[in-house]
Amino acid sequence: MTDSKQYERLIKQTEALLMGENNLIANMSNVSALLNETLEDINWVGFYLYEQDELILGPFQGKVACVHIPLGKGVCGTAAESLESIVVPDVNAFPGHIACDSASLSEIVIPIVKDNKLIGVLDIDAPIKKRFSDHDKHYLEQVVTYL
């Protein structure tokens, strides 16, 4: 698990990394790399961008992934539709879970919202159950505010 001090350092790194850069794709690329290097026990981290009533795969680190996710479908689509972060301790127990990688057992999805409009979501998967908590959610919500 990632403790508060590690997350606080991650937030400072994120802020420094993105300072002065306005390109969303470049920033998402660097944030996904930073999260992949920093977070333990994860097997996929990346972004989906909201376009034409669906989520489209954006910058990520990990195995190949689903490209299109309809709003309201799976963990990502549900978080995007509700504009609420979702922590899933066991993806196999989540109704309508979309299995892009069968090795993923838990997941966290953080919506990215600006001016009350959905931009996309941060999606992180783990190969162990119960990897993510409200503690992770709290800090990852802060990370996405820099995007």
Contacts in CASP RR format, 6 or more apart in sequence:
PFRMAT RR
TARGET T0000
AUTHOR 0000-0000-0000
METHOD contacts of the structure
MODEL  1
MTDSKQYERLIKQTEALLMGENNLIANMSNVSALLNETLEDINWVGFYLY
EQDELILGPFQGKVACVHIPLGKGVCGTAAESLESIVVPDVNAFPGHIAC
DSASLSEIVIPIVKDNKLIGVLDIDAPIKKRFSDHDKHYLEQVVTYL
1 40 0 8 1.000
1 131 0 8 1.000
1 133 0 8 1.000
1 135 0 8 1.000
1 136 0 8 1.000
2 10 0 8 1.000
2 38 0 8 1.000
2 39 0 8 1.000
2 40 0 8 1.000
2 136 0 8 1.000
2 139 0 8 1.000
4 135 0 8 1.000
4 139 0 8 1.000
6 38 0 8 1.000
7 139 0 8 1.000
7 142 0 8 1.000
8 139 0 8 1.000
10 34 0 8 1.000
10 35 0 8 1.000
10 38 0 8 1.000
10 139 0 8 1.000
10 143 0 8 1.000
11 139 0 8 1.000
11 142 0 8 1.000
11 143 0 8 1.000
11 146 0 8 1.000
13 34 0 8 1.000
13 38 0 8 1.000
14 31 0 8 1.000
14 34 0 8 1.000
14 143 0 8 1.000
14 146 0 8 1.000
15 146 0 8 1.000
17 27 0 8 1.000
17 30 0 8 1.000
17 31 0 8 1.000
17 34 0 8 1.000
18 27 0 8 1.000
18 30 0 8 1.000
18 31 0 8 1.000
18 146 0 8 1.000
18 147 0 8 1.000
21 27 0 8 1.000
24 119 0 8 1.000
24 147 0 8 1.000
25 58 0 8 1.000
25 59 0 8 1.000
27 146 0 8 1.000
27 147 0 8 1.000
28 46 0 8 1.000
28 47 0 8 1.000
28 58 0 8 1.000
28 59 0 8 1.000
28 147 0 8 1.000
29 59 0 8 1.000
31 47 0 8 1.000
31 122 0 8 1.000
31 143 0 8 1.000
31 146 0 8 1.000
31 147 0 8 1.000
32 45 0 8 1.000
32 46 0 8 1.000
32 47 0 8 1.000
32 59 0 8 1.000
32 60 0 8 1.000
32 61 0 8 1.000
33 61 0 8 1.000
35 42 0 8 1.000
35 45 0 8 1.000
35 46 0 8 1.000
35 61 0 8 1.000
35 124 0 8 1.000
35 143 0 8 1.000
36 42 0 8 1.000
36 45 0 8 1.000
36 61 0 8 1.000
36 62 0 8 1.000
39 45 0 8 1.000
39 124 0 8 1.000
41 126 0 8 1.000
41 127 0 8 1.000
41 128 0 8 1.000
41 131 0 8 1.000
42 124 0 8 1.000
42 125 0 8 1.000
42 126 0 8 1.000
42 127 0 8 1.000
42 131 0 8 1.000
43 62 0 8 1.000
43 63 0 8 1.000
43 101 0 8 1.000
43 103 0 8 1.000
43 104 0 8 1.000
43 125 0 8 1.000
43 126 0 8 1.000
43 127 0 8 1.000
44 60 0 8 1.000
44 61 0 8 1.000
44 62 0 8 1.000
44 63 0 8 1.000
44 65 0 8 1.000
44 100 0 8 1.000
44 101 0 8 1.000
44 104 0 8 1.000
44 123 0 8 1.000
44 124 0 8 1.000
44 125 0 8 1.000
45 60 0 8 1.000
45 61 0 8 1.000
45 62 0 8 1.000
45 122 0 8 1.000
45 123 0 8 1.000
45 124 0 8 1.000
45 125 0 8 1.000
46 58 0 8 1.000
46 59 0 8 1.000
46 60 0 8 1.000
46 61 0 8 1.000
46 122 0 8 1.000
46 123 0 8 1.000
46 124 0 8 1.000
47 58 0 8 1.000
47 59 0 8 1.000
47 60 0 8 1.000
47 112 0 8 1.000
47 120 0 8 1.000
47 121 0 8 1.000
47 122 0 8 1.000
47 123 0 8 1.000
48 55 0 8 1.000
48 56 0 8 1.000
48 57 0 8 1.000
48 58 0 8 1.000
48 69 0 8 1.000
48 76 0 8 1.000
48 80 0 8 1.000
48 120 0 8 1.000
48 121 0 8 1.000
48 123 0 8 1.000
49 55 0 8 1.000
49 56 0 8 1.000
49 57 0 8 1.000
49 58 0 8 1.000
49 119 0 8 1.000
49 120 0 8 1.000
50 56 0 8 1.000
50 80 0 8 1.000
50 118 0 8 1.000
50 119 0 8 1.000
50 120 0 8 1.000
53 70 0 8 1.000
53 71 0 8 1.000
54 68 0 8 1.000
54 69 0 8 1.000
54 70 0 8 1.000
54 71 0 8 1.000
55 68 0 8 1.000
55 69 0 8 1.000
55 70 0 8 1.000
55 71 0 8 1.000
55 76 0 8 1.000
55 77 0 8 1.000
55 80 0 8 1.000
55 120 0 8 1.000
55 121 0 8 1.000
56 67 0 8 1.000
56 68 0 8 1.000
57 65 0 8 1.000
57 66 0 8 1.000
57 67 0 8 1.000
57 68 0 8 1.000
63 100 0 8 1.000
63 101 0 8 1.000
64 100 0 8 1.000
65 100 0 8 1.000
65 101 0 8 1.000
66 98 0 8 1.000
66 100 0 8 1.000
69 76 0 8 1.000
69 77 0 8 1.000
69 80 0 8 1.000
69 98 0 8 1.000
70 77 0 8 1.000
71 77 0 8 1.000
71 80 0 8 1.000
71 81 0 8 1.000
72 78 0 8 1.000
72 80 0 8 1.000
72 81 0 8 1.000
73 96 0 8 1.000
73 98 0 8 1.000
74 94 0 8 1.000
74 96 0 8 1.000
74 97 0 8 1.000
74 98 0 8 1.000
75 86 0 8 1.000
75 88 0 8 1.000
75 91 0 8 1.000
75 94 0 8 1.000
75 97 0 8 1.000
75 98 0 8 1.000
75 107 0 8 1.000
75 109 0 8 1.000
75 123 0 8 1.000
76 98 0 8 1.000
76 109 0 8 1.000
76 121 0 8 1.000
76 123 0 8 1.000
77 109 0 8 1.000
77 121 0 8 1.000
78 86 0 8 1.000
78 109 0 8 1.000
79 85 0 8 1.000
79 86 0 8 1.000
79 109 0 8 1.000
79 110 0 8 1.000
79 111 0 8 1.000
79 121 0 8 1.000
80 109 0 8 1.000
80 111 0 8 1.000
80 118 0 8 1.000
80 120 0 8 1.000
80 121 0 8 1.000
82 111 0 8 1.000
83 111 0 8 1.000
83 113 0 8 1.000
83 118 0 8 1.000
84 111 0 8 1.000
85 108 0 8 1.000
85 109 0 8 1.000
85 110 0 8 1.000
85 111 0 8 1.000
85 137 0 8 1.000
85 140 0 8 1.000
85 141 0 8 1.000
86 107 0 8 1.000
86 108 0 8 1.000
86 109 0 8 1.000
87 108 0 8 1.000
87 132 0 8 1.000
87 133 0 8 1.000
87 134 0 8 1.000
87 136 0 8 1.000
87 137 0 8 1.000
88 94 0 8 1.000
88 97 0 8 1.000
88 106 0 8 1.000
88 107 0 8 1.000
88 108 0 8 1.000
88 109 0 8 1.000
88 132 0 8 1.000
89 106 0 8 1.000
89 129 0 8 1.000
89 130 0 8 1.000
89 132 0 8 1.000
90 105 0 8 1.000
90 106 0 8 1.000
90 129 0 8 1.000
90 130 0 8 1.000
91 97 0 8 1.000
91 99 0 8 1.000
91 104 0 8 1.000
91 105 0 8 1.000
91 106 0 8 1.000
91 107 0 8 1.000
91 125 0 8 1.000
92 105 0 8 1.000
94 107 0 8 1.000
101 125 0 8 1.000
103 127 0 8 1.000
104 125 0 8 1.000
104 126 0 8 1.000
104 127 0 8 1.000
105 126 0 8 1.000
105 127 0 8 1.000
105 128 0 8 1.000
105 129 0 8 1.000
105 131 0 8 1.000
106 125 0 8 1.000
106 126 0 8 1.000
106 128 0 8 1.000
106 129 0 8 1.000
106 130 0 8 1.000
106 131 0 8 1.000
106 132 0 8 1.000
107 123 0 8 1.000
107 124 0 8 1.000
107 125 0 8 1.000
107 126 0 8 1.000
107 132 0 8 1.000
108 123 0 8 1.000
108 124 0 8 1.000
108 132 0 8 1.000
108 136 0 8 1.000
108 137 0 8 1.000
108 140 0 8 1.000
109 121 0 8 1.000
109 122 0 8 1.000
109 123 0 8 1.000
109 124 0 8 1.000
110 121 0 8 1.000
110 122 0 8 1.000
110 137 0 8 1.000
110 140 0 8 1.000
110 141 0 8 1.000
110 143 0 8 1.000
110 144 0 8 1.000
111 118 0 8 1.000
111 120 0 8 1.000
111 121 0 8 1.000
111 144 0 8 1.000
112 118 0 8 1.000
112 119 0 8 1.000
112 120 0 8 1.000
112 121 0 8 1.000
112 122 0 8 1.000
112 144 0 8 1.000
112 147 0 8 1.000
113 119 0 8 1.000
119 147 0 8 1.000
122 140 0 8 1.000
122 143 0 8 1.000
122 144 0 8 1.000
124 132 0 8 1.000
124 140 0 8 1.000
126 132 0 8 1.000
END
